[in-house]
Amino acid sequence: MEPLIIGALAVAALWFVVAPLRSKDPIEEIDPTRELEAKKEVALTAIIDLESERDVGKLSEEDLIELRSFYEAEALDALHRLDGVAHVCSNCGNQMEGGVCSRCGAS
């Protein structure tokens, strides 16, 4: 009787562990546009933060120049790669859909 209870508990524990893996939701594909937009946003935010750090005296001008050039290169890389993936609005940087920006309406 004891081996039967242990076996039932083992099956229940296995089911509990495997259940999330059997989810019926399809695995979402990674959207390259969203990933590149995030990379661009991180780089541009870092540049703004660097300027603030310099303004309060936490970062030297030399360090600012070095770090800023790194993040500018990251942002430019993301922008160039976005151009290859999707058309980006020149007004606001949002993705163009059917030749019209879904954010600002520019064409």
N, C-alpha and C positions, 0 to 999 in steps of 0.2 A: 504494500500500500504506500509506503514511504517513497519508493522510487517513482511511483506514478504521480505523486504530489510534486516531487522535485522536477520531474519531466514537464508537468503542466506549468509550473512556475517558470521553468527555463523557456518554454515556448512563448509564454506571455511576455517575458522580458525581451525575448528576441523580436516579437511583434511590435513591442513598444519602441524598440530601437530602430527597426526597419520602417515603421509607418511613415515618418516624414520623408523618407527616400522614395516612397511609392506615391507621392503627391501627383494628382492628375493635372495640375497646372503645367502648361508647357514651359519649358525653359526659355526665358527671354534672351534674345540675341543682344549682344552689346551693340549699341548704336554708336558708330564712329563719330558722328556729328556731335552727339551729346558729350562724348569723351573729350573731343578736341575743344569744344566750347568750355568745358570745365578746366582743361589745361590752360587755355587762354585766360580765363577768369582768375585762376590762381596766380598766374604770372603778373597780371595787371594789378591785382590786389597787393601782391608782394612789393611791387614798385611803389605803390602809394604808401604802404607801411614803412618802406625804407626811407622815403622822403620825410615822414613823420618822425622816425627815429633820429634822422640827421638834424631835424629842426629842434628837437629837445636835447641835443647834445650826446645822444647815446651811440652815434655812428659818425665816424670821420668821413670827410669828403672823399678820401681815397677809397675807403671801403664802399661808400655809396656808389661811386663810379664803377667799381669792379662788380658789385652785386647787381646793380641796375643793368649793366650790359648783359649779364647772364640771363636775367628775367626778361629783358627785351628780346633776346634771342629766342627764348622759350615761347613768348607770345607770338613773335613773327613766324616761328616754325608752325605753331598751331594755326595761325591765320592762313599760311600758305597751304597747309594740308587741308584746311577747311575748304579752300577754293577748289581743291581737287575732289572733294566729297560732295559739297553742296554750294549753291549760290548764296552768298551772304549779302545782306542789305548794307549798302555803303552809308546809309543814314545812321542806323542804330546797331548794326552788327548781328541782327537776328537772321535766322534762316529764311530764305525766300521760298515761297510755295506758289508754283505756277506763275512766276514772274512778279509776284506781289508780296511785299513784306506783311506777315501776319501780325506784327507788332505795331508798326507805324504807318502802314499802307503805301509806302513808297514803291515805285515800280522801276 
